[in-house]
Amino acid sequence: MPQAQHTISYRCGHQQQVTLTGSEASQERQVQREQERLCPNCYRTYLREHPESPEAQAHEAQRRERIERLYPVGTDQREARIVHAIRCAQLCEEAGLLPEVFKADKLFGQDEESIRAAIAAKAGRDKRRAGFRALESRYGRESARRIVARHAEGR
């Protein structure tokens, strides 16, 4: 599948570099569709500032549905776990992470400070992995490993 880098200018005026796959026509459709939307950060801000909007309510309903699928009826402490998972998802969004990638179950029963610390650690790991993936795609796996090792040594 062909891949190409595109710079998307969102409706809010922000720009973002993305890699799209598929045919050229498919990529163009994706770019045009994205240009009609708000950038991810502005969209998250909009949802937070307008909780009564239909988009925010639909987003919250989808999130609750995903969480309720994780905890079927009859599970001990089901409601407490659902509330906990929703809070973890909110904290992940504040940290700029996708809530689906973070397992709230591991942190059930911990206080909010330790949850925030775990989420911050996850965000740091994700940034380092993204940096390595970018180096790897540009220079190859072995060269990327050498660059990272050299950087870790402080050269």
C-alpha positions as CSV (number, residue, x, y, z in Angstrom):
1,M,0.0,0.0,0.0
2,P,1.4,3.4,-0.9
3,Q,2.2,5.7,2.0
4,A,2.6,9.5,1.9
5,Q,3.1,12.4,4.2
6,H,0.4,15.1,4.2
7,T,0.1,18.4,6.0
8,I,-3.5,18.8,7.1
9,S,-4.8,22.3,7.8
10,Y,-7.7,21.8,10.2
11,R,-10.8,24.0,10.4
12,C,-9.5,25.6,13.6
13,G,-6.4,26.8,11.7
14,H,-3.9,24.3,13.2
15,Q,-1.7,22.2,11.0
16,Q,-0.5,18.6,11.5
17,Q,1.8,16.3,9.5
18,V,0.3,12.8,9.1
19,T,1.2,9.7,7.2
20,L,-1.7,8.2,5.2
21,T,-1.9,4.9,3.4
22,G,-4.1,3.8,0.5
23,S,-4.5,5.0,-3.1
24,E,-3.9,8.6,-4.0
25,A,-7.7,9.2,-4.3
26,S,-8.3,7.6,-0.9
27,Q,-5.6,9.8,0.7
28,E,-7.1,12.9,-0.9
29,R,-10.5,12.0,0.5
30,Q,-9.0,11.5,3.9
31,V,-7.2,14.8,3.8
32,Q,-10.4,16.7,2.7
33,R,-12.5,15.0,5.4
34,E,-9.9,15.9,8.1
35,Q,-9.7,19.5,6.8
36,E,-13.4,19.9,7.7
37,R,-12.8,18.9,11.3
38,L,-11.2,20.5,14.4
39,C,-7.7,19.3,15.3
40,P,-7.6,16.6,18.0
41,N,-6.5,19.1,20.7
42,C,-9.2,21.6,19.8
43,Y,-11.8,18.9,19.6
44,R,-10.9,17.6,23.1
45,T,-11.1,21.2,24.4
46,Y,-14.5,21.7,22.7
47,L,-15.9,18.5,24.3
48,R,-14.6,19.6,27.7
49,E,-16.1,23.1,27.4
50,H,-19.4,22.0,25.9
51,P,-20.5,18.9,27.8
52,E,-24.1,19.4,26.8
53,S,-23.3,19.4,23.1
54,P,-24.6,16.4,21.0
55,E,-20.9,15.5,20.1
56,A,-19.8,15.4,23.7
57,Q,-22.8,13.3,24.8
58,A,-22.2,10.9,21.9
59,H,-18.5,10.7,22.9
60,E,-19.4,10.0,26.5
61,A,-22.0,7.4,25.6
62,Q,-19.4,5.6,23.4
63,R,-16.8,5.7,26.2
64,R,-19.4,4.4,28.8
65,E,-20.4,1.6,26.4
66,R,-16.8,0.5,25.9
67,I,-16.2,0.5,29.6
68,E,-19.5,-1.4,30.4
69,R,-18.5,-4.0,27.9
70,L,-15.3,-4.6,30.0
71,Y,-17.4,-5.1,33.2
72,P,-20.5,-7.2,32.5
73,V,-23.5,-7.2,34.8
74,G,-22.8,-9.3,37.9
75,T,-19.2,-8.3,38.3
76,D,-18.2,-7.5,41.8
77,Q,-17.7,-3.7,42.3
78,R,-18.9,-3.1,38.8
79,E,-20.1,0.4,39.3
80,A,-17.0,1.4,41.2
81,R,-14.8,0.0,38.5
82,I,-16.8,1.8,35.8
83,V,-16.5,5.1,37.6
84,H,-12.8,4.4,38.1
85,A,-12.3,3.6,34.4
86,I,-14.1,6.8,33.3
87,R,-11.9,8.9,35.6
88,C,-8.7,7.2,34.3
89,A,-9.9,7.9,30.7
90,Q,-10.4,11.5,31.6
91,L,-6.9,11.7,33.1
92,C,-5.4,10.0,30.0
93,E,-7.1,12.6,27.8
94,E,-5.7,15.4,29.9
95,A,-2.2,13.9,29.4
96,G,-2.8,13.6,25.7
97,L,-3.1,9.8,25.6
98,L,-5.8,7.7,24.0
99,P,-7.8,6.2,26.9
100,E,-8.1,2.8,25.1
101,V,-4.3,2.2,25.4
102,F,-4.2,2.6,29.2
103,K,-5.5,-0.2,31.3
104,A,-7.5,1.3,34.2
105,D,-7.9,-2.1,35.8
106,K,-4.3,-2.2,36.9
107,L,-4.8,0.9,38.9
108,F,-8.1,0.1,40.6
109,G,-8.1,1.0,44.2
110,Q,-5.2,3.5,44.0
111,D,-5.4,7.2,44.8
112,E,-5.6,9.8,42.0
113,E,-2.0,11.0,42.6
114,S,-0.5,7.5,41.9
115,I,-2.9,7.2,38.9
116,R,-1.6,10.5,37.5
117,A,2.0,9.3,38.1
118,A,1.4,6.1,36.2
119,I,-0.3,8.0,33.3
120,A,2.6,10.4,33.1
121,A,5.1,7.5,33.0
122,K,3.0,5.9,30.2
123,A,3.0,9.2,28.3
124,G,6.8,9.4,28.6
125,R,7.3,5.9,27.4
126,D,5.0,6.5,24.4
127,K,7.0,9.7,23.5
128,R,10.3,7.7,23.6
129,R,8.8,4.9,21.5
130,A,7.4,7.4,19.0
131,G,10.9,9.0,18.8
132,F,12.5,5.6,18.2
133,R,9.9,4.7,15.6
134,A,10.6,8.0,13.8
135,L,14.3,7.3,13.8
136,E,13.8,3.7,12.7
137,S,11.6,4.7,9.8
138,R,14.1,7.3,8.6
139,Y,17.4,5.5,9.2
140,G,16.6,1.8,9.7
141,R,16.4,-0.3,12.9
142,E,20.2,-0.8,13.5
143,S,21.1,2.9,12.9
144,A,18.2,4.0,15.2
145,R,19.5,1.7,17.9
146,R,23.0,3.1,17.6
147,I,21.6,6.7,17.7
148,V,19.6,5.9,20.8
149,A,22.5,4.2,22.5
150,R,24.8,7.1,21.7
151,H,22.3,9.5,23.1
152,A,21.9,7.4,26.3
153,E,25.6,7.5,26.8
154,G,25.6,11.3,26.6
155,R,27.7,11.7,23.5
